[in-house]
């Protein structure tokens, strides 16, 4: 398999083609009769390559009538826009009178926890701003251990209160480490937050690739992230 990278369209096309060929050869070697093949894209059309290999080896293809598509979107019945002050959870969690920057869902190994925590540290003196993390995952113990006064970690909420939980926040964060952005695609939390009618900034550190300028050090990125969040707060009337 080639590794031409993203520098040119021809090189990228060659990478895709060589990957398809490699995948076909591997499947043609390892598949047995009546095996069931599950092919997931990315890359695009890998399911077509898998289908040809399955037919060649006598493996089984699942008829379309037996497939069910579950859209990657929010529950339109359970998640509706609501005023942040209308959420009972906001009162239960002691967030009344605060501008709440929220994160909802899994915060795992592929997520950029450091940039968000760094922003919280920089804003710790802003008494009217709180970071609220609802859900679970690899980084949640780290959030609790940070001991920051402006970080609230309620953890999981019952499914029937998810919409209310999303409504406690004034804006929602979505984050991924740069190395995983292509593999993971758009986070489901992004859809949920939009369904709840909230602004959704994407928090991330700059990668070390050509897209990052020499001035974009991690500390500078953290400072820019924190400053951007501070400017999103409503101006007191």
KOLKOL-725318 format. One record per residue: x, y, z of N, C-alpha, C in turn; residue in one letter; residue number from 1. Coordinates in pm, 1 decimal, padded with zeros to 6 digits. Example, Ala and Ser with C-alpha at 12.3 -4.5 7.8 and 13.67 -1.06 7.14 Angstrom:
2
    n.east   n.north      n.up   ca.east  ca.north     ca.up    c.east   c.north      c.up  resn  resi
   01319.0  -00569.0   00780.0   01230.0  -00450.0   00780.0   01320.0  -00330.0   00780.0     A     1
   01285.0  -00225.0   00708.0   01367.0  -00106.0   00714.0   01290.0   00003.0   00787.0     S     2
% end
This chain:
237
    n.east   n.north      n.up   ca.east  ca.north     ca.up    c.east   c.north      c.up  resn  resi
   00084.6  -00118.7   00000.0   00000.0   00000.0   00000.0   00088.4   00124.0   00000.0     X     1
   00055.1   00221.6  -00086.2   00135.5   00342.0  -00096.8   00103.1   00440.3   00014.8     X     2
   00189.0   00539.0   00032.1   00169.7   00642.7   00133.9   00211.9   00776.6   00075.5     X     3
   00140.8   00819.2  -00029.4   00174.4   00943.7  -00096.9   00127.0   01066.2  -00018.9     X     4
   00026.6   01046.2   00069.0  -00023.2   01157.1   00149.4  -00123.2   01243.6   00075.8     X     5
  -00148.8   01361.8   00132.4  -00251.8   01450.2   00078.8  -00193.6   01566.3  -00001.9     X     6
  -00069.0   01555.3  -00041.3  -00005.2   01665.0  -00111.9  -00058.9   01689.4  -00251.0     X     7
  -00110.3   01584.9  -00316.5  -00163.5   01601.7  -00451.9  -00281.5   01508.2  -00470.9     X     8
  -00370.3   01544.8  -00564.1  -00486.9   01462.7  -00592.0  -00446.5   01327.4  -00647.9     X     9
  -00345.5   01326.5  -00736.1  -00299.9   01200.4  -00795.5  -00242.3   01107.4  -00688.7     X    10
  -00163.8   01163.6  -00596.3  -00106.5   01081.6  -00490.1  -00212.4   01024.9  -00398.1     X    11
  -00311.5   01106.4  -00368.1  -00419.9   01058.7  -00281.9  -00499.7   00948.8  -00350.5     X    12
  -00526.4   00965.6  -00481.3  -00598.7   00863.3  -00556.5  -00520.7   00732.4  -00560.0     X    13
  -00388.9   00742.4  -00574.5  -00304.8   00622.7  -00575.5  -00309.3   00552.3  -00439.6     X    14
  -00310.6   00629.6  -00330.9  -00320.4   00570.7  -00197.7  -00451.3   00493.0  -00182.4     X    15
  -00560.8   00552.9  -00227.3  -00690.9   00484.8  -00219.1  -00689.5   00356.5  -00301.9     X    16
  -00640.6   00366.8  -00425.1  -00640.7   00250.5  -00513.2  -00556.9   00136.8  -00454.3     X    17
  -00439.1   00169.9  -00403.4  -00352.9   00065.3  -00347.5  -00415.6   00003.5  -00221.9     X    18
  -00487.9   00086.2  -00144.9  -00556.2   00032.0  -00027.3  -00666.8  -00064.7  -00068.6     X    19
  -00746.7  -00025.9  -00170.1  -00853.5  -00115.2  -00217.5  -00796.0  -00248.3  -00265.2     X    20
  -00687.3  -00242.5  -00340.3  -00624.4  -00365.5  -00389.4  -00575.6  -00451.7  -00273.6     X    21
  -00510.5  -00389.4  -00175.7  -00460.7  -00463.4  -00060.2  -00575.1  -00526.2   00018.5     X    22
  -00683.9  -00448.9   00037.7  -00798.9  -00501.1   00111.4  -00861.9  -00618.5   00038.9     X    23
  -00873.3  -00608.5  -00093.7  -00931.7  -00718.4  -00171.6  -00846.5  -00844.0  -00159.8     X    24
  -00715.8  -00830.2  -00171.3  -00627.3  -00946.3  -00164.3  -00632.6  -01012.7  -00026.3     X    25
  -00638.8  -00932.4   00078.6  -00646.5  -00988.7   00214.1  -00777.8  -01063.0   00233.3     X    26
  -00889.3  -01001.0   00191.5  -01019.2  -01066.6   00206.2  -01026.6  -01194.0   00122.0     X    27
  -00972.9  -01187.8   00001.8  -00974.9  -01306.0  -00084.9  -00894.8  -01420.4  -00024.9     X    28
  -00797.8  -01387.6   00061.1  -00716.2  -01491.1   00123.3  -00780.1  -01547.8   00250.6     X    29
  -00845.6  -01465.5   00328.7  -00889.9  -01510.1   00461.4  -01036.1  -01550.4   00467.7     X    30
  -01119.2  -01508.4   00369.7  -01262.0  -01539.6   00377.7  -01287.2  -01687.2   00349.1     X    31
  -01384.4  -01741.7   00421.1  -01429.3  -01878.6   00398.6  -01575.4  -01878.0   00358.1     X    32
  -01620.1  -01990.3   00304.9  -01759.5  -02001.4   00263.5  -01851.6  -01979.7   00383.9     X    33
  -01958.1  -01902.3   00360.9  -02060.0  -01869.4   00461.7  -02012.2  -01771.5   00568.9     X    34
  -01888.9  -01719.5   00557.4  -01850.5  -01607.8   00644.4  -01941.1  -01487.4   00614.7     X    35
  -01964.1  -01407.0   00715.8  -02040.5  -01282.6   00697.7  -01943.1  -01165.8   00706.2     X    36
  -01942.4  -01083.0   00604.7  -01850.3  -00970.3   00598.2  -01925.6  -00841.0   00631.3     X    37
  -01871.9  -00765.7   00725.1  -01925.5  -00634.0   00757.6  -01820.5  -00531.3   00715.6     X    38
  -01853.6  -00449.5   00617.9  -01760.4  -00349.2   00566.3  -01812.1  -00210.4   00600.2     X    39
  -01726.5  -00131.3   00662.2  -01764.7   00005.1   00700.8  -01672.9   00104.4   00629.8     X    40
  -01732.5   00205.5   00572.4  -01652.9   00311.8   00512.9  -01621.1   00412.2   00622.3     X    41
  -01510.2   00464.7   00631.8  -01414.6   00513.0   00538.3  -01303.1   00408.8   00516.8     X    42
  -01240.5   00400.6   00397.4  -01253.3   00492.1   00283.1  -01379.8   00465.5   00202.0     X    43
  -01418.1   00558.2   00116.9  -01540.7   00541.2   00037.7  -01534.7   00415.8  -00048.3     X    44
  -01648.5   00350.1  -00061.4  -01667.0   00235.4  -00151.7  -01591.0   00110.4  -00109.2     X    45
  -01539.5   00105.1   00013.6  -01472.5  -00017.1   00057.2  -01570.7  -00134.0   00062.5     X    46
  -01701.4  -00103.4   00081.6  -01802.2  -00210.1   00083.6  -01814.0  -00277.0  -00052.6     X    47
  -01788.0  -00203.1  -00161.4  -01792.5  -00262.5  -00295.4  -01678.1  -00361.6  -00311.8     X    48
  -01560.3  -00324.7  -00264.9  -01444.3  -00414.7  -00270.3  -01472.8  -00540.6  -00188.9     X    49
  -01530.4  -00522.3  -00069.4  -01561.1  -00637.9   00015.7  -01664.8  -00728.7  -00048.8     X    50
  -01761.4  -00669.5  -00119.0  -01864.9  -00749.9  -00184.1  -01806.2  -00838.9  -00293.4     X    51
  -01714.3  -00785.0  -00373.4  -01650.3  -00865.9  -00478.6  -01571.2  -00981.7  -00416.9     X    52
  -01499.7  -00953.3  -00308.0  -01422.5  -01059.1  -00242.7  -01514.7  -01164.9  -00183.4     X    53
  -01627.0  -01121.0  -00125.5  -01722.3  -01215.9  -00066.9  -01782.3  -01306.5  -00173.6     X    54
  -01817.7  -01250.0  -00287.2  -01873.1  -01330.6  -00396.0  -01770.6  -01430.2  -00447.7     X    55
  -01644.9  -01388.5  -00455.8  -01539.2  -01476.2  -00505.0  -01519.1  -01595.6  -00413.0     X    56
  -01529.0  -01574.0  -00280.9  -01499.8  -01677.4  -00183.3  -01623.4  -01749.5  -00130.6     X    57
  -01741.3  -01710.2  -00178.0  -01862.8  -01776.2  -00131.2  -01907.3  -01730.6   00005.7     X    58
  -01859.1  -01615.6   00048.9  -01904.8  -01561.1   00176.5  -02044.5  -01502.4   00159.2     X    59
  -02108.3  -01470.1   00269.0  -02248.0  -01427.5   00265.2  -02258.9  -01275.2   00262.1     X    60
  -02353.6  -01228.2   00178.2  -02389.0  -01087.4   00174.1  -02527.5  -01070.5   00236.7     X    61
  -02544.2  -00971.1   00318.9  -02671.7  -00949.1   00386.7  -02764.9  -00871.8   00293.4     X    62
  -02885.6  -00926.5   00264.8  -02979.5  -00856.0   00176.0  -03018.2  -00720.6   00233.7     X    63
  -03040.5  -00625.6   00143.8  -03075.5  -00491.6   00187.9  -03202.0  -00486.4   00271.2     X    64
  -03296.0  -00579.1   00245.0  -03421.4  -00579.4   00319.7  -03399.4  -00610.0   00467.5     X    65
  -03285.4  -00671.3   00500.7  -03257.2  -00705.4   00640.3  -03173.1  -00598.7   00710.8     X    66
  -03144.9  -00489.5   00641.5  -03065.0  -00383.3   00700.3  -03154.7  -00270.6   00748.9     X    67
  -03116.5  -00210.7   00858.5  -03187.8  -00094.5   00909.8  -03088.7   00019.7   00928.2     X    68
  -03120.4   00133.3   00874.1  -03034.1   00250.9   00883.3  -03080.4   00337.8   00999.7     X    69
  -02989.1   00362.9   01092.7  -03017.4   00452.2   01205.3  -02942.6   00582.5   01178.6     X    70
  -03013.1   00690.0   01147.0  -02945.0   00816.5   01113.3  -02860.0   00867.6   01229.0     X    71
  -02745.1   00922.0   01194.1  -02655.9   00980.2   01293.4  -02704.1   01122.0   01323.5     X    72
  -02805.2   01131.4   01406.9  -02865.2   01260.0   01437.7  -02925.7   01253.3   01577.0     X    73
  -02969.3   01367.3   01625.3  -03024.7   01373.6   01759.8  -03169.7   01325.7   01761.4     X    74
  -03216.4   01289.0   01879.0  -03355.7   01250.8   01899.5  -03441.0   01377.4   01893.5     X    75
  -03512.9   01396.0   01781.9  -03591.0   01517.5   01764.0  -03707.0   01531.3   01858.8     X    76
  -03746.5   01420.8   01923.8  -03857.2   01428.7   02020.0  -03806.2   01459.6   02160.4     X    77
  -03691.2   01401.2   02195.8  -03640.2   01417.7   02332.0  -03547.0   01536.3   02348.9     X    78
  -03491.9   01587.4   02237.8  -03397.3   01699.0   02244.0  -03453.5   01815.6   02164.6     X    79
  -03497.1   01917.7   02235.9  -03556.5   02035.1   02174.6  -03491.5   02160.5   02232.5     X    80
  -03483.5   02267.6   02154.9  -03427.3   02392.2   02209.0  -03507.2   02440.9   02329.3     X    81
  -03437.3   02485.0   02431.5  -03502.6   02542.8   02548.5  -03411.4   02647.9   02609.5     X    82
  -03471.7   02742.7   02676.9  -03394.0   02846.2   02744.6  -03312.1   02781.5   02855.6     X    83
  -03185.4   02824.4   02869.1  -03098.6   02763.1   02969.9  -03155.6   02777.5   03110.8     X    84
  -03222.9   02887.7   03137.7  -03278.0   02907.9   03270.9  -03397.4   02820.3   03302.2     X    85
  -03453.7   02753.6   03198.7  -03570.8   02669.5   03220.2  -03535.9   02529.5   03268.4     X    86
  -03409.5   02494.6   03270.3  -03367.7   02359.3   03308.3  -03361.9   02344.3   03459.7     X    87
  -03435.7   02245.2   03511.0  -03431.0   02217.4   03655.0  -03292.5   02168.1   03696.0     X    88
  -03221.9   02099.5   03603.8  -03087.3   02050.8   03634.4  -02991.9   02166.9   03659.6     X    89
  -03013.9   02277.1   03593.1  -02928.8   02394.1   03614.1  -02937.3   02440.0   03759.8     X    90
  -03056.2   02434.4   03815.1  -03072.2   02471.6   03955.7  -03015.5   02364.0   04047.3     X    91
  -03039.4   02237.6   04013.2  -02989.8   02127.1   04095.5  -02837.3   02125.5   04102.1     X    92
  -02772.7   02164.1   03993.9  -02625.6   02161.0   03988.0  -02561.7   02292.8   04032.0     X    93
  -02644.3   02387.2   04076.5  -02590.1   02513.2   04125.4  -02530.9   02600.8   04016.3     X    94
  -02592.1   02600.2   03899.8  -02538.2   02675.6   03786.0  -02618.0   02802.1   03755.4     X    95
  -02712.7   02835.8   03839.0  -02793.0   02955.9   03814.0  -02704.9   03080.6   03817.7     X    96
  -02730.0   03171.2   03725.0  -02652.8   03294.1   03718.7  -02516.5   03278.5   03655.2     X    97
  -02486.4   03161.1   03602.4  -02356.2   03134.4   03539.9  -02370.2   03124.3   03387.9     X    98
  -02261.6   03156.5   03318.6  -02252.9   03123.3   03177.7  -02186.6   02985.6   03171.2     X    99
  -02258.3   02886.4   03117.1  -02214.1   02747.0   03125.1  -02161.5   02699.2   02989.7     X   100
  -02034.0   02661.3   02988.3  -01972.7   02598.4   02871.8  -01982.6   02447.7   02892.7     X   101
  -02058.5   02379.7   02809.6  -02088.8   02239.3   02835.3  -02018.5   02142.5   02742.8     X   102
  -01999.0   02021.8   02794.4  -01954.4   01908.3   02712.7  -02044.0   01791.7   02750.2     X   103
  -02101.3   01723.9   02650.8  -02194.4   01615.1   02678.4  -02154.6   01491.8   02599.1     X   104
  -02137.5   01378.5   02668.5  -02106.1   01253.8   02600.2  -01977.3   01191.4   02649.7     X   105
  -01919.6   01106.8   02565.8  -01794.7   01039.0   02600.2  -01675.9   01132.5   02580.1     X   106
  -01589.1   01138.6   02678.9  -01463.7   01213.6   02667.2  -01351.5   01111.0   02679.5     X   107
  -01318.6   01049.8   02566.0  -01227.8   00935.7   02566.5  -01087.4   00970.5   02521.6     X   108
  -01012.1   00867.9   02490.0  -00871.2   00884.7   02454.1  -00852.6   00965.0   02325.3     X   109
  -00952.3   00966.0   02236.9  -00937.8   01036.8   02109.9  -00975.8   01184.3   02121.2     X   110
  -01019.8   01227.2   02240.3  -01065.1   01364.7   02258.2  -00955.5   01450.6   02321.3     X   111
  -00956.8   01578.4   02284.5  -00853.4   01671.8   02329.9  -00895.5   01733.9   02462.8     X   112
  -00872.8   01661.6   02570.4  -00908.7   01709.7   02703.6  -00817.1   01822.6   02748.8     X   113
  -00690.5   01818.0   02710.0  -00592.8   01914.7   02760.6  -00626.0   02057.9   02719.4     X   114
  -00668.0   02077.3   02594.3  -00701.4   02211.8   02549.8  -00817.8   02268.6   02629.8     X   115
  -00917.9   02185.2   02655.6  -01034.8   02231.2   02731.5  -00996.8   02261.5   02876.0     X   116
  -00918.6   02172.5   02937.5  -00875.3   02196.8   03075.4  -00787.6   02321.6   03085.1     X   117
  -00701.2   02340.8   02987.0  -00615.6   02458.9   02987.4  -00698.9   02586.5   02979.9     X   118
  -00805.2   02583.3   02898.6  -00894.1   02698.7   02890.3  -00963.4   02722.5   03024.5     X   119
  -01004.5   02614.5   03091.0  -01068.8   02629.0   03221.7  -00972.2   02689.6   03323.7     X   120
  -00846.4   02649.0   03319.3  -00747.6   02705.5   03412.4  -00729.1   02855.6   03387.4     X   121
  -00724.0   02893.8   03261.5  -00704.2   03034.2   03228.9  -00823.9   03120.0   03269.7     X   122
  -00941.7   03057.4   03276.5  -01063.2   03131.4   03308.6  -01110.9   03108.2   03451.8     X   123
  -01026.5   03050.3   03536.5  -01069.8   03012.4   03669.7  -01110.2   03133.3   03753.9     X   124
  -01057.5   03250.8   03723.8  -01093.5   03371.0   03799.6  -01224.2   03434.4   03751.6     X   125
  -01276.8   03385.3   03639.7  -01404.4   03436.9   03588.4  -01517.0   03366.9   03664.2     X   126
  -01567.4   03431.6   03769.1  -01660.0   03366.3   03861.4  -01796.5   03335.3   03799.9     X   127
  -01828.4   03402.5   03689.7  -01959.3   03380.5   03628.6  -01954.3   03281.0   03513.1     X   128
  -01843.5   03210.3   03496.3  -01828.6   03113.3   03387.8  -01790.7   02976.8   03445.2     X   129
  -01864.4   02873.5   03403.5  -01842.4   02736.7   03453.0  -01836.1   02640.3   03335.1     X   130
  -01745.1   02543.6   03343.6  -01738.8   02433.0   03248.5  -01812.3   02313.8   03309.8     X   131
  -01910.2   02260.9   03237.4  -01989.0   02148.4   03288.1  -01970.6   02027.9   03196.4     X   132
  -01930.0   01913.9   03254.9  -01904.4   01791.9   03177.8  -02004.8   01684.7   03217.6     X   133
  -02091.2   01648.4   03123.4  -02193.8   01546.4   03145.9  -02159.4   01424.4   03062.1     X   134
  -02155.3   01307.2   03123.0  -02123.2   01184.7   03050.7  -02018.9   01103.5   03124.6     X   135
  -01922.5   01050.5   03052.5  -01818.9   00967.9   03113.4  -01706.4   00944.7   03015.4     X   136
  -01615.3   00856.7   03051.0  -01504.9   00825.0   02962.2  -01369.6   00836.3   03029.5     X   137
  -01266.2   00810.0   02951.6  -01128.0   00800.8   03000.2  -01083.1   00924.3   03076.2     X   138
  -01122.8   01044.3   03030.1  -01071.1   01168.0   03088.0  -01153.1   01220.3   03206.8     X   139
  -01266.0   01158.8   03238.6  -01348.8   01213.7   03346.2  -01279.1   01210.9   03482.5     X   140
  -01207.2   01104.0   03519.0  -01131.4   01110.2   03645.4  -01031.3   01224.9   03647.2     X   141
  -00972.2   01254.6   03532.2  -00877.4   01365.0   03523.1  -00947.1   01498.9   03546.7     X   142
  -01069.2   01513.2   03495.3  -01144.6   01636.7   03517.4  -01170.7   01657.6   03665.7     X   143
  -01210.5   01549.7   03734.0  -01240.0   01560.8   03876.8  -01112.4   01587.5   03956.6     X   144
  -01002.8   01524.1   03915.8  -00877.2   01540.3   03989.6  -00816.6   01678.8   03970.2     X   145
  -00859.1   01751.4   03866.2  -00803.6   01885.0   03840.6  -00835.7   01980.7   03954.7     X   146
  -00947.4   01958.1   04024.3  -00981.5   02039.9   04139.9  -01007.0   02186.2   04108.0     X   147
  -01058.7   02215.5   03989.1  -01084.8   02353.4   03949.7  -01223.6   02396.1   03995.6     X   148
  -01232.2   02514.3   04053.0  -01359.8   02563.0   04105.8  -01460.4   02590.5   03995.0     X   149
  -01411.3   02614.2   03874.5  -01502.4   02644.9   03763.7  -01530.5   02523.8   03674.9     X   150
  -01503.0   02404.5   03723.4  -01531.3   02280.9   03649.4  -01630.2   02196.1   03728.6     X   151
  -01745.5   02170.3   03669.0  -01849.5   02086.2   03728.5  -01856.9   01955.6   03651.0     X   152
  -01857.2   01843.3   03722.1  -01856.7   01711.9   03656.7  -01973.2   01628.0   03710.5     X   153
  -02095.2   01652.8   03664.2  -02209.7   01575.1   03712.4  -02205.3   01428.3   03671.7     X   154
  -02134.9   01396.3   03564.0  -02132.9   01258.3   03515.4  -02254.3   01229.7   03429.5     X   155
  -02300.1   01105.3   03433.8  -02412.6   01064.7   03348.8  -02545.6   01114.3   03405.4     X   156
  -02640.6   01137.3   03316.5  -02777.6   01168.8   03354.9  -02868.6   01063.5   03290.9     X   157
  -02987.9   01039.6   03346.6  -03080.7   00945.4   03283.9  -03114.2   00988.7   03141.8     X   158
  -03139.5   00891.7   03056.5  -03164.8   00922.0   02915.7  -03283.0   01016.4   02897.9     X   159
  -03385.1   01000.1   02983.5  -03502.9   01085.0   02967.2  -03478.0   01229.7   03010.6     X   160
  -03358.6   01257.6   03064.8  -03325.2   01395.4   03102.5  -03211.4   01451.8   03015.9     X   161
  -03179.3   01381.0   02906.0  -03070.5   01426.4   02820.2  -03099.5   01563.5   02760.6     X   162
  -03221.3   01582.2   02708.4  -03257.0   01710.8   02651.3  -03247.7   01822.6   02752.7     X   163
  -03293.2   01795.3   02875.0  -03285.2   01894.4   02982.3  -03140.2   01923.2   03018.4     X   164
  -03056.6   01818.0   03017.2  -02914.7   01833.9   03047.5  -02847.3   01923.9   02944.2     X   165
  -02876.4   01901.1   02816.1  -02819.5   01985.0   02711.2  -02865.8   02129.5   02725.7     X   166
  -02988.0   02146.4   02777.4  -03043.5   02279.8   02794.2  -02982.3   02358.8   02908.0     X   167
  -02902.8   02294.4   02994.2  -02840.4   02369.0   03104.2  -02728.3   02459.2   03054.4     X   168
  -02676.4   02431.9   02935.1  -02555.4   02500.1   02887.2  -02589.3   02614.5   02792.3     X   169
  -02501.4   02713.8   02790.3  -02516.3   02826.9   02700.2  -02442.0   02803.8   02568.9     X   170
  -02337.4   02724.4   02572.1  -02272.9   02677.9   02450.0  -02210.6   02542.2   02477.5     X   171
  -02195.5   02461.2   02372.4  -02143.1   02325.3   02386.4  -02012.0   02310.5   02310.9     X   172
  -01919.0   02237.4   02370.3  -01791.4   02208.5   02306.2  -01794.7   02073.7   02235.6     X   173
  -01725.6   02065.9   02123.1  -01695.2   01939.6   02056.3  -01545.0   01936.8   02035.9     X   174
  -01482.0   01823.4   02061.0  -01336.8   01818.0   02049.8  -01288.7   01680.4   02006.7     X   175
  -01183.2   01679.5   01926.7  -01111.7   01557.3   01890.5  -00963.8   01591.5   01878.1     X   176
  -00878.2   01495.7   01908.4  -00736.6   01514.5   01880.2  -00717.2   01520.2   01728.7     X   177
  -00626.3   01605.3   01680.0  -00607.2   01618.7   01534.9  -00583.7   01485.4   01463.5     X   178
  -00513.6   01392.9   01528.3  -00480.7   01265.5   01463.7  -00603.0   01179.4   01436.4     X   179
  -00715.3   01208.2   01504.9  -00833.1   01122.6   01492.4  -00947.9   01190.5   01418.6     X   180
  -00928.1   01311.9   01370.5  -01038.8   01383.4   01307.9  -01089.0   01313.8   01182.5     X   181
  -00997.6   01260.6   01100.4  -01038.5   01192.8   00977.9  -01105.1   01059.2   01007.4     X   182
  -01054.9   00988.7   01109.5  -01106.2   00854.8   01139.3  -01242.8   00859.1   01205.4     X   183
  -01264.3   00958.8   01292.9  -01386.8   00960.4   01373.9  -01498.3   01042.9   01312.3     X   184
  -01465.1   01138.0   01225.9  -01568.9   01218.8   01164.4  -01638.3   01308.7   01265.7     X   185
  -01762.6   01344.0   01236.0  -01837.0   01436.9   01320.7  -01891.5   01363.5   01442.3     X   186
  -01871.9   01423.0   01557.4  -01918.6   01365.0   01682.5  -02070.2   01369.8   01691.6     X   187
  -02132.8   01262.8   01748.7  -02277.5   01263.5   01769.9  -02315.9   01375.5   01865.6     X   188
  -02224.8   01412.2   01956.7  -02255.4   01521.7   02048.7  -02275.3   01653.1   01973.4     X   189
  -02213.1   01666.3   01855.6  -02233.4   01784.8   01773.6  -02379.1   01793.4   01729.9     X   190
  -02434.4   01682.2   01681.7  -02573.9   01679.4   01639.1  -02667.6   01706.2   01756.1     X   191
  -02638.8   01644.4   01870.1  -02724.7   01663.4   01986.0  -02726.5   01808.8   02030.4     X   192
  -02609.1   01870.7   02031.4  -02600.4   02009.9   02075.0  -02674.2   02102.2   01980.0     X   193
  -02662.5   02077.1   01849.4  -02738.5   02156.5   01753.5  -02887.9   02135.4   01772.6     X   194
  -02927.3   02011.1   01800.4  -03068.2   01983.3   01826.2  -03119.8   02060.1   01945.7     X   195
  -03030.7   02084.8   02042.9  -03068.3   02161.9   02160.4  -03061.7   02311.6   02138.5     X   196
  -03026.0   02354.7   02016.6  -03026.6   02495.7   01983.4  -02912.2   02574.6   02043.0     X   197
  -02792.3   02515.6   02049.4  -02679.2   02583.5   02109.2  -02565.5   02604.6   02008.3     X   198
  -02486.7   02708.9   02031.6  -02364.0   02730.5   01956.0  -02265.1   02619.4   01991.0     X   199
  -02192.5   02568.3   01890.2  -02103.0   02454.3   01913.2  -01963.6   02484.7   01857.2     X   200
  -01874.6   02546.2   01935.4  -01736.5   02564.5   01889.7  -01658.7   02433.4   01896.3     X   201
  -01559.3   02420.6   01810.6  -01474.4   02301.3   01807.8  -01342.6   02335.0   01875.3     X   202
  -01311.5   02267.7   01984.9  -01189.5   02294.4   02061.5  -01084.4   02190.7   02027.0     X   203
  -00965.8   02238.6   01986.4  -00857.6   02146.0   01952.5  -00724.6   02218.7   01958.4     X   204
  -00619.1   02141.4   01983.3  -00483.2   02193.6   01970.4  -00443.4   02186.0   01824.6     X   205
  -00354.1   02274.0   01782.4  -00303.9   02267.0   01645.9  -00212.5   02146.1   01632.3     X   206
  -00219.8   02079.8   01516.7  -00131.8   01966.1   01492.9   00006.8   02015.9   01454.4     X   207
   00099.9   01923.2   01444.3   00236.2   01960.1   01406.1   00256.2   01958.9   01255.7     X   208
   00146.7   01939.0   01179.6   00158.2   01934.5   01034.5   00166.2   02075.8   00978.7     X   209
   00162.3   02086.6   00845.8   00178.4   02216.1   00780.2   00064.9   02311.6   00809.8     X   210
  -00049.3   02260.8   00862.5  -00161.5   02349.7   00889.7  -00135.1   02435.6   01012.3     X   211
  -00032.4   02404.0   01092.6  -00002.5   02480.4   01213.6   00114.5   02573.4   01187.0     X   212
   00097.7   02699.3   01218.0   00208.0   02793.1   01201.8   00305.8   02777.4   01316.6     X   213
   00424.9   02830.6   01299.0   00527.0   02817.2   01402.3   00489.1   02891.3   01528.7     X   214
   00396.9   02989.9   01517.6   00355.7   03067.5   01634.3   00248.5   02996.7   01716.1     X   215
   00188.6   02891.7   01658.5   00077.1   02825.4   01725.7   00128.9   02719.5   01822.6     X   216
   00194.6   02764.1   01929.0   00239.5   02672.0   02032.8   00119.9   02625.9   02114.3     X   217
   00130.9   02511.2   02184.7   00017.7   02465.0   02265.9  -00032.5   02571.2   02362.5     X   218
   00059.3   02643.0   02429.4   00014.2   02743.5   02525.1  -00061.3   02855.7   02455.5     X   219
  -00015.1   02894.0   02334.2  -00084.6   02999.0   02260.1  -00222.9   02952.7   02218.1     X   220
  -00233.3   02826.5   02175.7  -00363.0   02773.1   02135.7  -00457.5   02773.0   02254.4     X   221
  -00408.0   02731.3   02371.9  -00492.5   02730.2   02491.7  -00540.8   02870.8   02523.6     X   222
  -00451.9   02968.5   02511.7  -00489.5   03106.2   02541.9  -00594.6   03156.6   02443.3     X   223
  -00575.2   03122.8   02313.6  -00672.8   03166.2   02213.9  -00807.7   03100.2   02237.3     X   224
  -00805.0   02973.5   02274.9  -00928.6   02901.6   02302.0  -01003.6   02964.9   02418.6     X   225
  -00930.4   02995.3   02525.1  -00992.6   03055.2   02642.3  -01047.5   03193.7   02610.6     X   226
  -00972.1   03272.6   02534.3  -01016.7   03407.3   02499.9  -01143.1   03402.6   02414.1     X   227
  -01148.2   03307.2   02321.5  -01266.2   03294.8   02236.6  -01389.3   03260.9   02319.0     X   228
  -01373.6   03169.6   02417.0  -01486.7   03133.3   02501.5  -01532.0   03251.8   02585.9     X   229
  -01436.2   03329.8   02635.9  -01471.1   03444.8   02718.5  -01551.8   03546.7   02637.5     X   230
  -01516.0   03564.0   02509.4  -01587.4   03661.0   02426.4  -01727.5   03613.4   02391.8     X   231
  -01752.9   03483.7   02402.4  -01886.0   03432.9   02370.0  -01987.1   03458.1   02482.1     X   232
  -01940.5   03498.1   02598.7  -02033.2   03525.1   02707.2  -02117.6   03647.9   02675.7     X   233
  -02243.4   03648.3   02715.8  -02325.0   03767.0   02689.2  -02276.9   03885.1   02771.6     X   234
  -02282.4   04004.3   02713.7  -02244.0   04125.4   02783.7  -02353.2   04164.1   02882.9     X   235
  -02319.6   04185.3   03010.6  -02423.5   04224.4   03108.2  -02490.5   04355.0   03066.1     X   236
  -02621.5   04358.9   03083.6  -02697.8   04478.7   03047.1  -02710.7   04570.4   03169.7     X   237
% end
